Amino acid sequence: MPCTDFSPWLRERVRRHDVDGLAEYLWRVRRADPGEDGAGEQIPGRYSDLVRAVMSAPLSQYLTDGTAEAYLDLRVLLVMLAAHETFSGFIMAGEAADFTAAVMAPHSFRLLRPSVLVERRNEFVQDMGQGMDYWACWAPLAVDAIRSPLPPRDSGFQSMLSTLASMPLGSRAHAVDALRHLSADPGVPRTLASLSRQETRRRGLDEEDSSRIILQSGLVIPATDAAAWLAGWTRRDLLGFLAQCGLRAPKSWNKERLAALAVKDCADHVRARMAGSGAVELAPAHAEAAGRLSSYIEDVKETWRVWLGFGTGVEV
């Protein structure tokens, strides 16, 4: 998988309609992954054909009323996905929809003709289910199961989305991963590097650089709750830390008593260790909106799943 976020470079190539540069990107990503088909090919014409299909895809056929920036992000996203995916019903089986919902969270679209997309989805599932048990387990989808990706319009949510929109796509997905994790368990500080999903890393991410971007954005702040941070330590970790501070605690003490002793008698050492760890927590200004982000992502994920399979207009 790419170890850096290529989305700024891809964005510029999409803006310039640089088919050759984008095709070489797809080829290099595929070639670097031995699990991908075509890993040993020279620069193939089929990647150029794929890029042309992505660049000419009528994105507003089913998603309308988006801004120019929204459609640009969407087209860059399709290039990123094309490195590993095909735009058919089979894409629904993976986590591309999760990544798409995260990357496109700042943008609004109105969904057109949802019944057409749902009908195509259901026909695909029915056909595949006749010969494959996996697809046979998929239930028919109702039209009202998909909705227009229109995020909440209140100022708090829009402020968070504006901050996300300023980030490269890989870092944006990483930030959404982090906000969802931290809002689900706000009492436990975590490092940003530990909060990126495998699907996000698969699309290209430099975790150190991305963590810096997210921290600088103000969506999260360095952790301040030492007791909550120590709650993630093992009992052995706590005993070792106390010993380094020159304290000997009874081995019969549980984690809670050990952590309380560390906070009480080794406060400076605890704060220094916590700061050095890179642990973060939600910024108070964005905590309420971040708590609603997961719900919005879940609400639109099925829309993106069906659209990726049957609405992109990418035909090769």
C-alpha positions as CSV (number, residue, x, y, z in Angstrom):
1,M,0.0,0.0,0.0
2,P,1.2,3.6,-0.6
3,C,3.0,4.9,2.5
4,T,2.2,8.5,1.7
5,D,-0.9,10.5,0.8
6,F,-0.7,11.1,-2.9
7,S,-4.1,12.9,-3.1
8,P,-2.6,16.4,-3.5
9,W,-0.5,15.2,-6.4
10,L,-3.4,13.3,-7.8
11,R,-5.6,16.3,-7.4
12,E,-3.3,18.4,-9.5
13,R,-3.1,15.7,-12.2
14,V,-6.8,15.4,-12.3
15,R,-7.1,19.2,-12.6
16,R,-4.7,19.1,-15.6
17,H,-6.4,16.1,-17.1
18,D,-3.0,14.4,-17.0
19,V,-4.0,10.9,-18.2
20,D,-0.4,9.6,-18.6
21,G,0.6,10.7,-15.1
22,L,-2.5,9.2,-13.5
23,A,-2.1,5.9,-15.4
24,E,1.5,5.6,-14.3
25,Y,0.3,6.1,-10.7
26,L,-2.2,3.3,-11.0
27,W,0.4,1.1,-12.6
28,R,3.0,1.7,-9.9
29,V,0.6,1.1,-7.1
30,R,-0.6,-2.2,-8.7
31,R,3.0,-3.2,-9.5
32,A,4.1,-2.6,-5.9
33,D,1.4,-4.9,-4.5
34,P,2.1,-8.6,-5.3
35,G,-1.5,-9.4,-4.5
36,E,-2.8,-7.2,-7.3
37,D,-3.5,-8.5,-10.8
38,G,-0.9,-7.1,-13.3
39,A,1.9,-6.7,-10.9
40,G,4.5,-7.6,-13.5
41,E,3.2,-5.6,-16.4
42,Q,4.9,-2.7,-18.1
43,I,3.0,0.5,-18.2
44,P,-0.2,-0.8,-19.8
45,G,-2.7,0.8,-22.0
46,R,-5.5,-0.5,-19.9
47,Y,-4.6,1.9,-17.1
48,S,-4.8,4.8,-19.5
49,D,-8.2,3.5,-20.6
50,L,-9.3,3.3,-17.0
51,V,-8.1,6.8,-16.3
52,R,-9.9,8.2,-19.3
53,A,-13.1,6.4,-18.1
54,V,-12.7,8.0,-14.7
55,M,-12.0,11.4,-16.2
56,S,-15.0,11.3,-18.5
57,A,-17.4,9.7,-16.0
58,P,-20.7,11.8,-15.7
59,L,-20.5,12.3,-12.0
60,S,-23.6,14.4,-11.9
61,Q,-25.7,11.7,-13.5
62,Y,-26.9,10.6,-10.1
63,L,-25.2,13.1,-7.8
64,T,-26.2,16.7,-8.6
65,D,-25.9,20.2,-7.0
66,G,-22.3,19.6,-5.8
67,T,-19.7,22.3,-6.0
68,A,-16.8,22.3,-8.4
69,E,-14.5,21.3,-5.4
70,A,-16.8,18.5,-4.5
71,Y,-16.7,17.0,-8.0
72,L,-13.0,17.4,-8.1
73,D,-12.6,15.6,-4.8
74,L,-14.9,12.9,-6.0
75,R,-13.0,12.3,-9.2
76,V,-9.7,12.2,-7.3
77,L,-11.3,9.7,-4.9
78,L,-12.2,7.5,-7.9
79,V,-8.6,7.5,-9.0
80,M,-7.5,6.5,-5.5
81,L,-10.0,3.7,-5.4
82,A,-9.2,2.5,-8.9
83,A,-5.8,1.4,-7.7
84,H,-7.4,-1.5,-6.0
85,E,-11.1,-1.7,-7.0
86,T,-13.3,-2.2,-10.0
87,F,-16.5,-0.1,-10.2
88,S,-19.0,-2.9,-10.3
89,G,-21.3,-4.5,-7.8
90,F,-18.3,-6.4,-6.4
91,I,-17.0,-3.2,-4.8
92,M,-19.9,-3.4,-2.3
93,A,-18.2,-6.3,-0.6
94,G,-15.3,-4.3,0.6
95,E,-14.9,-1.1,2.7
96,A,-14.6,1.4,-0.2
97,A,-17.9,2.9,0.9
98,D,-16.6,3.7,4.4
99,F,-13.5,5.5,2.9
100,T,-15.7,7.3,0.4
101,A,-18.2,8.5,3.1
102,A,-15.3,9.8,5.2
103,V,-13.5,11.6,2.4
104,M,-16.7,13.1,1.0
105,A,-18.2,14.1,4.3
106,P,-17.6,17.8,3.9
107,H,-19.6,17.9,0.6
108,S,-23.2,17.9,-0.2
109,F,-25.0,16.3,-3.2
110,R,-28.6,15.7,-4.1
111,L,-29.2,12.1,-5.1
112,L,-31.1,11.6,-8.4
113,R,-33.1,8.5,-9.5
114,P,-32.3,6.4,-6.4
115,S,-34.8,3.8,-7.6
116,V,-32.6,3.1,-10.6
117,L,-29.5,2.5,-8.5
118,V,-31.3,0.3,-6.0
119,E,-32.9,-1.8,-8.8
120,R,-29.5,-2.4,-10.4
121,R,-28.1,-3.3,-7.0
122,N,-30.8,-5.7,-6.2
123,E,-30.6,-7.4,-9.7
124,F,-26.8,-7.8,-9.2
125,V,-27.3,-9.3,-5.7
126,Q,-30.0,-11.7,-6.9
127,D,-28.0,-12.9,-9.9
128,M,-24.8,-13.4,-7.8
129,G,-26.8,-15.1,-5.1
130,Q,-27.9,-17.9,-7.4
131,G,-24.3,-19.2,-7.5
132,M,-22.6,-17.8,-4.4
133,D,-23.6,-18.2,-0.8
134,Y,-22.0,-15.0,0.1
135,W,-24.3,-12.9,-2.1
136,A,-27.3,-15.1,-1.2
137,C,-27.1,-13.7,2.3
138,W,-27.6,-10.1,1.1
139,A,-31.2,-9.0,1.5
140,P,-33.0,-6.8,-1.1
141,L,-32.5,-3.1,-0.5
142,A,-35.5,-0.7,-0.2
143,V,-35.3,2.6,-2.1
144,D,-35.5,4.6,1.1
145,A,-32.4,2.8,2.5
146,I,-30.3,5.3,0.5
147,R,-30.4,9.1,0.9
148,S,-28.8,12.2,-0.5
149,P,-25.4,12.9,1.1
150,L,-26.4,16.2,2.8
151,P,-24.6,16.8,6.0
152,P,-26.2,18.8,8.8
153,R,-26.2,22.5,8.2
154,D,-25.8,23.8,11.7
155,S,-22.8,26.0,12.4
156,G,-21.0,23.5,14.7
157,F,-21.1,20.7,12.2
158,Q,-20.2,22.9,9.3
159,S,-17.2,24.3,11.2
160,M,-15.9,20.8,11.7
161,L,-16.5,19.9,8.0
162,S,-14.8,23.1,6.8
163,T,-11.7,22.1,8.8
164,L,-11.9,18.6,7.3
165,A,-12.3,20.0,3.8
166,S,-9.0,21.9,4.1
167,M,-7.1,18.6,4.5
168,P,-5.6,16.3,1.8
169,L,-8.0,13.3,1.2
170,G,-5.9,10.7,3.0
171,S,-5.5,12.9,6.1
172,R,-9.2,13.8,5.9
173,A,-10.1,10.1,6.1
174,H,-7.6,9.7,9.0
175,A,-9.2,12.6,10.8
176,V,-12.6,11.2,10.4
177,D,-11.3,7.8,11.7
178,A,-9.9,9.6,14.8
179,L,-13.0,11.8,15.5
180,R,-15.2,8.7,15.3
181,H,-13.0,6.7,17.7
182,L,-12.5,9.5,20.1
183,S,-16.2,10.5,20.2
184,A,-17.2,6.9,20.8
185,D,-14.9,6.6,23.8
186,P,-14.1,10.2,24.8
187,G,-12.7,9.3,28.2
188,V,-9.7,7.4,26.7
189,P,-7.0,9.5,25.0
190,R,-5.3,7.8,22.1
191,T,-2.4,8.5,19.7
192,L,-3.5,9.6,16.2
193,A,-1.3,7.0,14.7
194,S,-3.3,4.3,16.4
195,L,-6.6,5.6,15.1
196,S,-6.2,5.2,11.3
197,R,-8.3,2.3,9.9
198,Q,-6.6,-0.2,7.6
199,E,-8.8,0.9,4.8
200,T,-7.5,4.5,5.2
201,R,-3.9,3.3,5.2
202,R,-4.5,1.2,2.2
203,R,-5.3,4.2,0.1
204,G,-2.1,6.0,1.0
205,L,-1.1,7.6,4.3
206,D,2.0,8.9,6.0
207,E,0.7,8.5,9.6
208,E,3.3,10.9,11.1
209,D,2.6,13.7,8.6
210,S,-1.1,13.1,8.8
211,S,-1.1,13.2,12.6
212,R,0.7,16.6,12.4
213,I,-1.9,18.0,10.0
214,I,-4.8,16.8,12.2
215,L,-3.3,18.2,15.4
216,Q,-2.6,21.5,13.7
217,S,-6.2,21.7,12.5
218,G,-7.5,22.1,16.0
219,L,-9.9,19.2,15.7
220,V,-8.0,17.4,18.5
221,I,-5.7,18.7,21.2
222,P,-2.9,17.1,23.2
223,A,-4.4,14.9,26.0
224,T,-4.9,16.5,29.4
225,D,-6.6,13.8,31.4
226,A,-3.7,11.8,32.9
227,A,-5.9,9.4,34.8
228,A,-7.8,8.5,31.6
229,W,-4.6,8.0,29.7
230,L,-3.1,5.7,32.4
231,A,-6.3,3.7,32.3
232,G,-5.0,2.2,29.0
233,W,-1.8,0.9,30.7
234,T,-1.3,-2.6,31.9
235,R,-0.7,-3.3,35.6
236,R,2.9,-4.3,34.8
237,D,3.4,-1.0,32.9
238,L,2.3,1.0,36.0
239,L,4.5,-0.9,38.4
240,G,7.5,-0.3,36.1
241,F,6.7,3.3,35.8
242,L,6.3,3.8,39.5
243,A,9.7,2.0,40.1
244,Q,11.3,4.5,37.7
245,C,9.9,7.3,39.8
246,G,11.4,5.8,42.9
247,L,8.1,4.5,44.3
248,R,7.4,1.0,45.4
249,A,3.8,0.0,45.5
250,P,2.4,-3.2,46.9
251,K,2.1,-5.9,44.2
252,S,-1.4,-6.6,45.5
253,W,-2.7,-3.2,44.3
254,N,-5.0,-3.1,41.3
255,K,-4.5,-0.9,38.3
256,E,-6.8,1.8,39.7
257,R,-4.8,2.3,42.9
258,L,-1.5,2.2,41.0
259,A,-2.7,4.8,38.5
260,A,-4.0,7.0,41.3
261,L,-0.6,6.8,43.0
262,A,1.2,7.8,39.8
263,V,-1.1,10.8,39.2
264,K,-0.6,11.9,42.9
265,D,3.1,11.4,43.4
266,C,4.6,11.4,39.9
267,A,2.4,14.0,38.2
268,D,5.2,15.8,36.3
269,H,6.6,12.5,35.0
270,V,3.1,11.4,34.0
271,R,2.5,14.6,32.1
272,A,5.8,14.4,30.4
273,R,5.3,10.8,29.3
274,M,1.8,11.6,28.1
275,A,3.0,14.6,26.1
276,G,5.8,12.5,24.5
277,S,3.3,9.7,23.6
278,G,1.4,12.0,21.2
279,A,-1.9,11.1,22.9
280,V,-4.8,13.4,22.0
281,E,-8.4,14.0,22.9
282,L,-11.3,15.8,21.2
283,A,-11.0,19.6,21.1
284,P,-13.9,20.9,23.2
285,A,-15.0,23.2,20.4
286,H,-15.6,20.2,18.1
287,A,-16.6,17.5,20.6
288,E,-20.4,17.9,20.1
289,A,-20.2,17.8,16.3
290,A,-17.7,14.9,16.3
291,G,-20.2,13.0,18.4
292,R,-22.7,13.3,15.5
293,L,-20.2,12.5,12.7
294,S,-20.4,8.7,13.1
295,S,-24.2,8.8,12.8
296,Y,-24.0,10.9,9.6
297,I,-21.3,8.6,8.1
298,E,-23.5,5.5,8.8
299,D,-26.5,7.2,7.3
300,V,-24.8,7.9,4.0
301,K,-22.6,4.8,3.7
302,E,-25.2,2.7,2.0
303,T,-25.7,5.5,-0.6
304,W,-22.0,5.5,-1.4
305,R,-21.9,1.7,-1.5
306,V,-24.6,1.5,-4.1
307,W,-23.3,4.5,-6.1
308,L,-19.8,3.1,-6.3
309,G,-21.2,-0.1,-7.7
310,F,-23.7,1.2,-10.1
311,G,-23.6,5.0,-10.4
312,T,-20.1,6.2,-11.1
313,G,-20.5,6.0,-14.9
314,V,-16.9,4.6,-15.1
315,E,-17.0,2.1,-18.0
316,V,-13.9,0.4,-19.4
